[in-house]
C-alpha cells in the first residue's frame, strides 16, 4: 500500500480504459509530474512531485496519534495561469481489499453502515486489464453529510487488516475506488472534481492552493480504524463545556412556541436537576409564523416582552447557562431581506432559491456586519452562553462568484466557517452546537469549530439507539448530542430506553417535563446519575464491541449490544427491539459491576452496565 497524490489541469488529456466521465485519475497532467522528494510510505514526511516547467504538487504527512494527517497543495511555478479541475486530498494505491465499508446518511437516518464485497461493487479487474473499474461516491452541496459521510474503510479479510480515510470538508466532496491492472484497489479522496462537483480553480503564477485535509488510519477491525480516525479530531470545545454536562432543549416541549412564561416554567421545574444548559429553540423571533421570518432576527415581543435578556437572566438565576437557536446563513420567504439580491448567494445571476429559502452571501462584508449585529449582538447583550446553529437546506452544485460553481460553493462555506470563528472570538467561552436538520454537517471541519452537534433530528423514533451508535464511528461522542424526549405517558421501560440511548454521546432532555410524575422523575434521576458515572468512559473510551445483525432502521428488529472501554472500566449498552432476545455482556472473570440502569426485560426495553473488566479480555 502506497500513498500518492493526483491532480488534473484543464486542457490536459484524460486517461483511457473507458474512464472519461467516470474519473480524472491518471491524466496527462500526472504524466509530466515526477516524484522528486520523499516516498509513499505511511509515515511522517513530505512528498513532492514536480514538472519541468515549474508545477509542484506537495503532500505533507504528519502523525496524529494512531492516524496520519495529510495536507496536499499545488504551487504554480510556471509562467502561465493554470486551471485545476481535479485535486486529491489523499490517494492510496495497491490496497488489498475484499470488503468496502461506507456510512450512508439521510434525514433522521444518519450513519447507516453499508458493507459490500468487491464483487458486489463490480470492482473485479477486466480479463486483460485494459478496462478501468470505478466506484465514485460523495456529496454535491453544502450539506456535507447527505447520502454518505466523507468516510470509507477498506477490509482485507485474508490478513484481517483495515485502512480508513476521513475528509475534512464541508462542501462538495468525492471518494473513488478504482481498479485496473491487478486485484488491488486504488482509493482517492478530496474535492468533488469538475465532472462530479462542477469544480475548477485558477492559479496565477506564484499562487498556491491547498486541498482540504484528510486523515487515514490502519487497524485490525472497523472499530479500530474508526477509533483512530475519531481520536485524530481536535475540536475547539468551549471551556464551559468540558465535563459532559447535561442539556435541556425546549423544542419538543413547546414545538416552536417558546415564550417567557413557558421557558420560565421549564426553568422552575429543572433548576435542581443538575442540568447545565437550557436552549431556547426556534420561534423566539418574527411573527407567529416564525418559519417564514428566518433572516430578520427581530424578537417576538408578544412572546418575550422586553427582548431576550429577561429570560436569559432568569435562566442564569436558576444556575443554568441559556442558549439560543439561529439559522443564521439562511433567509426565508417572509423575511424583509428575501428579495435583497445584492447580499444573497446567486446562481446564474439570480438568488438561489431552495424550498422557500435563500442564503446570505457570507463573503459579503455587509452580511458579516449585519449578522454581527443580529447574532453576535443579541447573544452578547442578552448574556447567552450557548448558540445552536441550524442549517436546513443545501446550496446544491454551487453558485456564482468564482471561476466555477463548485469553487463558488467552497468559498461560501469557508466564509461561513470563518463567521463561526468570529463568534467564538467575540464571545469567549460560548458553546456552539453544529446542527443541520440534525446531522447533515457531521464532518470534521465543522466539528472542530464547534463544541457539540445534533446527532440527528430523530427526536422520538425507535431507531435512535441505532443512529446514536453508528454516528459514534465518525465523530467524538462527547460532541454527539443525543435527545431523550420524555413524555407524560411514558412507561418506565420507555424512559430507560430513551435515556440509555444518550450513553452513546451527550445527554439532551426535552419533552413533557412539567407533566412527569414524581415516580417518573425518579427514573429520570437514576438515568442521569448513571450517565454521570459513565461520562469518562463515553468521552475517552474506545468501542470494542458492536453487535446489530439487522439492517432495517424504521422498524428495528433483534437487539443491539455495544461495549466501550477506558482505563479498566467498561460500559455495556443493550437495546432490545422487535422480536428480541435478552442479552448480557460477557463479563470477564474477576469483573465487578459498578452500576446498572434499566431492565432489558422485553421488546423495546434497554439496560446499561458499568463494570471493571477484570483479568480476561472480551
C-alpha positions in Angstrom: 0.0 0.0 0.0 1.4 3.3 -1.1 0.4 7.0 -0.6 0.3 9.3 -3.6 -1.5 12.4 -4.9 -3.5 13.2 -8.1 -4.4 16.4 -9.9 -5.6 17.4 -13.4 -5.3 20.6 -15.3 -7.9 21.9 -17.7 -6.8 21.1 -21.3 -4.8 18.0 -20.4 -5.8 14.7 -21.8 -7.8 12.1 -19.9 -6.7 8.5 -19.2 -8.1 5.8 -21.4 -9.6 2.5 -20.3 -13.2 3.8 -21.0 -12.8 6.0 -17.9 -13.5 9.5 -19.2 -16.6 10.9 -17.4 -16.1 8.5 -14.5 -12.7 9.7 -13.2 -10.0 12.1 -13.8 -7.4 9.7 -12.4 -4.3 9.1 -14.5 -4.5 12.2 -16.7 -1.7 13.7 -18.9 -1.1 16.1 -16.0 0.3 13.3 -13.9 2.4 12.0 -16.8 4.6 15.1 -16.7 4.9 15.2 -12.9 7.8 13.3 -11.4 8.4 12.4 -7.8 11.4 14.4 -6.7 11.3 14.1 -2.9 10.1 11.5 -0.4 8.1 8.4 -0.9 4.7 6.8 -0.4 5.3 5.2 2.9 2.6 5.7 5.5 4.8 7.6 7.9 5.7 11.2 8.6 7.4 13.1 5.9 7.0 15.0 2.7 6.4 14.0 -0.9 7.0 16.4 -3.8 6.0 16.0 -7.5 7.4 18.5 -10.0 7.2 19.2 -13.7 10.0 20.7 -15.9 8.0 23.9 -16.3 7.6 24.5 -12.5 4.4 22.9 -11.5 4.7 21.5 -8.0 2.4 19.1 -6.1 3.3 18.6 -2.4 2.0 16.1 0.2 2.8 16.7 3.8 2.3 13.7 6.2 2.2 14.2 10.0 1.5 11.7 12.7 -1.6 12.3 14.8 -2.0 9.6 17.5 -2.6 6.4 15.6 -3.6 8.2 12.4 -1.7 10.1 9.7 -2.8 13.6 8.8 -2.4 14.5 5.1 -2.1 18.1 3.7 -1.8 18.4 -0.1 -1.1 21.6 -2.1 -0.4 22.8 -5.6 2.1 25.6 -6.4 2.0 27.2 -9.8 5.7 27.9 -10.5 5.1 28.2 -14.2 4.9 31.4 -16.2 1.2 30.9 -17.2 -2.1 30.8 -15.5 -3.4 27.3 -14.8 -6.8 25.9 -14.0 -7.2 22.9 -11.7 -10.2 20.7 -12.4 -9.3 17.8 -10.0 -7.1 17.6 -6.9 -7.0 14.8 -4.3 -6.6 15.4 -0.6 -5.2 11.8 -0.3 -4.5 8.8 -2.5 -3.7 5.2 -1.6 -2.8 2.5 -4.2 -2.0 -1.2 -4.1 -4.6 -1.8 -1.3 -5.6 -5.5 -1.0 -9.4 -5.4 -0.4 -12.3 -7.7 -0.3 -14.9 -5.5 1.5 -15.8 -1.8 1.4 -17.4 -0.1 4.4 -19.3 3.2 3.9 -21.7 5.2 6.1 -24.9 6.3 4.5 -27.0 9.2 5.7 -30.4 10.7 5.1 -32.5 13.0 7.3 -33.2 11.3 10.7 -31.4 8.2 9.5 -27.8 9.1 9.8 -24.8 6.7 9.9 -26.2 3.5 8.5 -23.3 1.2 7.8 -23.1 -0.2 4.2 -20.8 -3.1 3.7 -20.2 -4.6 0.2 -17.8 -7.0 -1.3 -15.6 -6.2 -4.2 -17.8 -8.5 -6.4 -21.0 -6.7 -5.3 -19.4 -3.4 -6.3 -18.3 -4.9 -9.6 -14.7 -3.9 -8.9 -13.0 -7.0 -10.2 -10.4 -6.2 -12.9 -11.2 -6.9 -16.5 -9.9 -10.1 -18.2 -7.0 -8.3 -20.0 -6.6 -5.4 -17.5 -7.4 -2.7 -20.1 -10.8 -1.5 -18.7 -10.9 0.7 -15.6 -13.4 -0.1 -12.9 -14.6 2.8 -10.8 -16.9 3.3 -7.8 -17.3 7.1 -7.3 -19.4 8.5 -4.4 -19.7 11.6 -2.4 -21.9 14.7 -1.8 -22.7 17.7 -4.0 -23.8 20.7 -2.0 -23.4 22.4 1.4 -24.9 19.6 3.5 -21.7 17.6 3.5 -23.3 14.6 5.2 -26.1 13.7 2.8 -26.3 10.3 1.3 -22.8 9.5 2.6 -20.4 10.6 5.3 -17.0 11.6 3.9 -15.6 8.3 5.2 -14.5 4.9 3.9 -12.9 1.9 5.3 -11.4 -1.0 3.3 -11.0 -4.5 4.6 -8.7 -7.3 3.6 -10.3 -10.5 5.0 -7.2 -12.6 4.3 -5.0 -10.7 6.7 -7.6 -9.1 8.9 -6.2 -5.6 8.1 -8.2 -2.4 7.6 -7.4 1.1 6.3 -9.8 4.0 6.6 -10.0 7.6 5.4 -11.9 10.7 6.5 -12.2 14.1 4.8 -12.3 17.5 6.5 -14.6 19.2 4.0 -18.0 20.9 4.5 -18.8 21.5 0.8 -18.9 19.1 -2.2 -16.5 16.1 -1.9 -15.9 12.8 -3.5 -14.2 9.4 -3.0 -13.2 7.0 -5.7 -12.4 3.3 -5.6 -10.5 2.2 -8.8 -9.0 -1.0 -10.1 -7.4 -1.8 -13.5 -4.0 -3.6 -13.6 -4.4 -6.1 -10.7 -6.7 -7.2 -7.9 -5.7 -4.4 -5.6 -7.7 -1.1 -5.2 -6.8 2.5 -5.5 -8.5 5.0 -3.2 -8.6 8.7 -3.9 -10.5 11.3 -1.9 -10.9 15.1 -2.0 -12.8 18.0 -3.5 -15.6 17.0 -5.9 -13.9 17.4 -9.3 -15.2 19.2 -12.4 -17.1 16.1 -13.5 -18.7 15.4 -10.2 -19.0 18.7 -8.4 -18.6 21.4 -11.1 -15.2 22.5 -9.5 -12.4 24.4 -11.2 -9.8 26.6 -9.6 -7.5 29.1 -11.3 -3.9 29.7 -10.1 -1.8 32.6 -11.3 2.0 32.2 -11.4 3.3 32.1 -7.9 0.0 31.1 -6.3 -0.7 28.1 -4.1 -3.9 26.2 -3.4 -4.3 23.8 -0.5 -6.7 20.8 -0.7 -8.9 20.1 2.4 -7.2 17.9 5.0 -7.6 14.2 5.1 -6.8 11.7 7.8 -6.0 8.0 7.2 -5.6 5.2 9.7 -5.0 1.4 9.7 -6.1 -1.2 12.2 -7.2 -4.8 12.8 -11.0 -4.0 12.8 -13.5 -1.5 11.6 -14.0 -0.3 15.2 -10.2 0.1 15.5 -9.9 2.3 12.4 -12.9 4.4 13.4 -11.4 5.0 16.8 -8.1 6.1 15.4 -9.8 8.5 12.9 -12.1 10.0 15.5 -9.4 10.5 18.1 -7.4 12.4 15.4 -10.2 15.1 15.5 -9.3 18.0 17.8 -12.4 20.1 18.3 -12.3 23.6 20.0 -14.6 22.6 22.8 -15.6 25.6 25.0 -14.1 25.9 28.5 -17.7 25.9 29.7 -18.4 22.5 28.1 -15.6 20.3 29.4 -17.4 18.0 31.8 -20.1 16.2 29.7 -22.8 18.3 31.2 -26.5 17.5 30.5 -28.6 19.9 28.4 -32.3 20.7 28.0 -33.7 21.9 24.7 -37.3 23.1 24.8 -38.2 22.3 21.2 -40.1 19.1 21.9 -41.7 20.8 24.8 -43.1 23.9 23.1 -42.9 22.8 19.5 -41.7 26.1 18.2 -43.8 28.2 20.5 -41.3 29.3 23.2 -42.3 32.3 25.4 -41.0 34.0 28.6 -43.7 32.2 30.6 -43.3 28.7 29.3 -39.4 28.8 29.4 -39.7 30.2 33.0 -41.9 27.3 33.8 -39.3 24.9 32.4 -36.6 26.6 34.4 -38.5 26.3 37.6 -39.0 22.6 37.0 -35.5 21.6 36.1 -33.5 24.1 38.2 -32.5 21.5 40.8 -31.9 18.6 38.4 -28.2 19.1 37.6 -28.8 20.4 34.1 -26.2 22.9 32.9 -27.6 24.3 29.6 -31.2 25.4 28.7 -31.6 26.0 25.0 -34.4 28.1 23.5 -35.0 26.7 20.1 -36.8 28.2 17.0 -39.8 30.5 17.3 -38.4 33.3 19.6 -38.3 35.8 16.6 -40.6 37.2 14.0 -44.4 36.6 13.8 -46.3 33.5 14.9 -45.3 32.0 11.5 -41.7 32.1 12.6 -40.5 29.7 10.0 -41.2 32.4 7.4 -39.2 35.0 9.3 -35.7 33.5 9.3 -33.2 36.2 8.4 -34.7 39.2 10.2 -34.0 38.1 13.8 -36.4 40.6 15.4 -37.5 39.4 18.8 -41.2 38.4 19.1 -42.2 40.8 21.8 -45.5 39.1 22.3 -43.6 36.0 23.4 -40.7 37.7 25.0 -41.6 41.2 26.3 -38.5 43.4 26.7 -36.5 41.1 24.4 -34.3 38.1 25.2 -32.3 39.4 28.1 -35.0 38.9 30.8 -35.4 35.2 30.0 -31.6 34.8 29.7 -31.2 36.4 33.1 -33.9 34.2 34.6 -32.2 31.0 33.3 -28.9 32.2 34.8 -30.6 33.0 38.1 -31.6 29.3 38.2 -28.0 28.2 37.9 -28.1 27.3 34.1 -26.5 28.7 31.0 -29.0 30.0 28.5 -28.8 29.0 24.8 -30.5 30.4 21.7 -31.2 28.9 18.2 -30.4 30.5 14.9 -30.4 29.6 11.3 -28.0 32.4 10.6 -26.9 31.6 7.0 -30.5 31.5 5.6 -33.3 33.9 4.6 -36.8 32.6 4.4 -39.7 33.9 2.2 -41.3 36.1 4.8 -38.1 38.0 5.6 -37.8 41.6 4.5 -34.4 40.6 3.1 -35.7 37.8 0.9 -35.6 40.0 -2.2 -32.4 41.8 -1.3 -30.5 40.2 -4.2 -27.4 42.3 -3.6 -26.5 40.3 -0.5 -27.7 36.9 -1.3 -26.0 33.9 -3.0 -26.8 33.8 -6.7 -26.8 31.1 -9.3 -26.9 32.1 -12.9 -27.3 35.7 -11.8 -30.4 35.3 -9.7 -30.8 34.5 -6.0 -30.5 30.8 -5.4 -33.9 29.5 -4.0 -34.3 26.1 -2.4 -37.5 25.1 -0.7 -38.5 28.7 0.1 -35.1 29.6 1.4 -32.4 31.8 0.1 -28.9 32.2 1.5 -26.8 35.0 2.8 -23.5 35.6 0.9 -21.1 35.1 3.8 -18.3 36.6 1.8 -20.1 39.9 1.7 -18.8 42.4 4.3 -22.3 43.9 4.7 -23.7 40.4 5.6 -20.9 39.8 8.1 -21.7 43.2 9.7 -25.5 42.5 9.7 -25.1 39.1 11.3 -22.6 40.5 13.7 -25.3 42.8 15.0 -28.2 40.4 14.7 -26.5 37.2 16.0 -23.4 38.2 18.0 -25.0 41.4 19.3 -28.2 39.7 20.6 -26.2 36.9 22.2 -23.8 39.3 23.9 -26.4 41.9 25.0 -28.7 39.3 26.4 -26.0 37.2 28.0 -26.4 33.9 26.2 -23.6 31.4 26.6 -24.8 28.7 24.1 -25.6 29.0 20.4 -27.4 26.4 18.4 -26.6 27.0 14.7 -29.1 25.2 12.3 -28.9 24.9 8.6 -31.9 23.5 6.8 -31.2 23.1 3.1 -28.4 22.8 0.7 -26.9 25.1 -2.0 -26.7 22.1 -4.4 -24.0 22.1 -7.1 -22.7 25.6 -6.4 -23.1 29.3 -7.1 -21.8 32.3 -8.9 -18.8 34.5 -7.7 -15.8 32.3 -8.6 -14.3 30.6 -11.7 -16.7 27.7 -11.3 -19.9 26.8 -9.4 -18.1 24.3 -7.2 -15.4 26.8 -6.3 -18.1 29.4 -5.5 -19.7 26.9 -3.2 -16.4 26.0 -1.4 -15.6 29.7 -0.9 -19.1 30.4 0.6 -18.8 27.5 3.1 -15.3 28.6 4.1 -16.7 32.1 4.7 -19.4 30.6 6.9 -16.8 28.7 8.9 -14.9 32.0 9.4 -18.1 33.5 10.9 -18.3 30.7 13.4 -14.7 31.6 14.4 -15.7 35.3 14.7 -18.5 34.3 17.1 -16.0 32.5 19.3 -13.6 35.4 19.2 -16.2 38.0 20.2 -17.9 35.8 22.8 -15.1 33.9 24.6 -16.3 30.6 26.1 -19.5 30.4 24.1 -20.7 26.8 23.4 -21.6 26.4 19.7 -23.8 23.5 18.6 -23.5 22.3 15.0 -26.9 21.4 13.7 -28.1 21.0 10.1 -31.6 19.5 10.1 -29.9 17.3 12.7 -26.9 15.5 11.3 -26.2 16.9 7.8 -23.0 18.6 8.8 -21.4 16.0 10.9 -17.9 16.1 9.3 -14.6 17.0 10.9 -14.0 20.5 9.6 -17.4 21.7 11.0 -17.0 19.6 14.2 -13.6 21.1 15.0 -15.1 24.7 15.2 -18.0 23.6 17.5 -18.4 22.2 21.0 -21.3 19.9 20.2 -23.5 18.7 17.4 -27.1 17.5 16.9 -26.6 13.8 16.1 -30.0 13.7 14.3 -33.5 15.1 14.1 -34.6 11.7 15.2 -36.2 13.0 18.5 -38.5 10.2 19.5 -38.3 7.4 17.0 -37.4 3.8 18.0 -34.2 3.8 15.9 -32.4 6.4 18.0 -30.1 3.9 19.6 -29.0 2.6 16.1 -28.3 6.1 14.8 -26.5 7.2 18.0 -24.3 4.1 18.0 -23.5 4.4 14.3 -22.6 8.2 14.4 -20.1 7.4 17.2 -17.9 5.8 14.5 -17.2 9.2 12.8 -17.5 12.0 15.5 -16.3 12.2 19.0 -19.0 11.0 21.4 -18.6 14.0 23.8 -19.8 16.2 20.9 -22.7 14.0 19.8 -25.8 15.4 21.4 -28.5 12.7 21.6 -32.1 13.6 22.6 -34.1 11.8 25.2 -37.7 13.2 24.8 -39.7 12.5 27.9 -43.5 12.2 27.7 -46.1 12.1 30.5 -47.4 8.8 29.1 -44.0 7.1 29.1 -43.6 3.9 30.9 -40.5 3.1 33.0 -39.2 1.0 30.1 -39.7 3.8 27.6 -37.9 6.3 29.8 -35.0 3.9 30.3 -34.9 3.1 26.6 -34.6 6.9 25.8 -32.0 7.8 28.4 -29.8 4.8 27.8 -29.5 5.8 24.1 -27.8 9.0 25.3 -24.9 6.9 26.6 -23.6 6.9 23.1 -22.9 10.7 23.5 -24.2 13.7 25.3 -27.5 13.7 27.1 -30.0 16.2 25.9 -33.5 16.2 27.5 -36.8 17.6 26.2 -40.5 16.9 26.3 -43.3 17.0 28.9 -41.0 17.6 31.8 -43.5 19.6 33.9 -46.1 16.8 33.5 -44.0 13.9 34.7 -44.9 12.3 38.0 -42.5 12.1 40.9 -42.1 8.4 40.1 -41.2 9.2 36.5 -38.7 11.9 37.7 -37.1 9.3 39.9 -36.5 7.1 36.9 -35.0 10.0 35.1 -32.8 11.0 38.0 -31.4 7.5 38.2 -30.7 7.6 34.5 -28.9 10.9 34.8 -26.9 9.7 37.7 -25.8 6.6 35.7 -24.8 8.9 32.8 -22.6 10.9 35.0 -20.9 7.8 36.4 -20.3 6.6 32.8 -19.3 10.0 31.4 -15.5 9.4 31.3 -15.9 6.1 29.5 -18.2 7.7 27.0 -15.8 10.6 26.4 -12.4 9.0 26.4 -13.1 5.3 25.7 -12.9 3.0 22.7 -15.8 1.0 21.5 -14.6 -2.7 21.4 -17.8 -4.5 20.6 -20.8 -3.5 18.5 -23.5 -6.1 17.6 -26.5 -5.4 15.4 -27.3 -8.0 12.8 -30.3 -6.4 11.1 -30.3 -3.6 8.5 -33.8 -2.0 9.0 -34.0 1.4 10.6 -37.6 2.3 10.7 -38.8 -0.9 12.4 -35.7 -2.2 14.2 -35.7 -5.9 15.0 -33.5 -8.0 17.2 -31.1 -6.3 19.6 -28.1 -4.1 19.7 -25.2 -4.5 22.2 -22.3 -2.2 22.4 -19.3 -2.2 24.8 -16.9 0.7 25.3 -13.7 0.6 27.5 -11.5 3.1 29.2 -8.9 2.7 32.0 -10.1 -0.7 33.2 -13.8 0.3 33.1 -16.4 -0.9 30.6 -19.8 0.5 29.6 -22.2 -2.0 28.0 -25.4 -0.8 26.4 -28.2 -3.1 25.3 -31.3 -2.1 23.4 -33.9 -4.6 22.6 -36.2 -4.1 19.5 -39.0 -6.2 18.0 -38.7 -10.0 18.4 -35.6 -9.5 20.5 -33.6 -11.7 22.9 -32.3 -10.9 26.3 -28.6 -10.5 26.3 -25.9 -9.7 28.9 -22.3 -8.7 28.2 -19.7 -11.4 28.6 -18.3 -10.2 31.9 -14.7 -11.2 32.1 -13.5 -13.3 35.0 -13.0 -11.2 38.1 -15.0 -8.3 36.8 -17.2 -6.3 39.2 -20.4 -4.5 38.3 -20.1 -0.8 39.5 -23.6 0.4 38.4 -26.6 -0.7 36.4 -29.6 1.1 34.9 -32.7 -0.3 33.1 -34.2 -3.7 32.9 -33.8 -5.0 29.3 -36.6 -7.4 30.1 -38.6 -7.2 26.9 -39.0 -5.8 23.4 -38.2 -2.0 23.3 -36.5 -2.0 26.6 -32.9 -1.3 27.5 -30.2 -1.9 30.1 -26.7 -0.5 30.7 -23.9 -1.8 32.9 -20.8 -0.1 34.1 -18.2 -2.6 35.3 -14.5 -3.1 35.6 -13.1 -5.5 33.1 -11.3 -8.0 35.4 -8.5 -10.1 34.2 -9.6 -11.5 30.9 -10.4 -9.6 27.7 -13.6 -10.0 25.8 
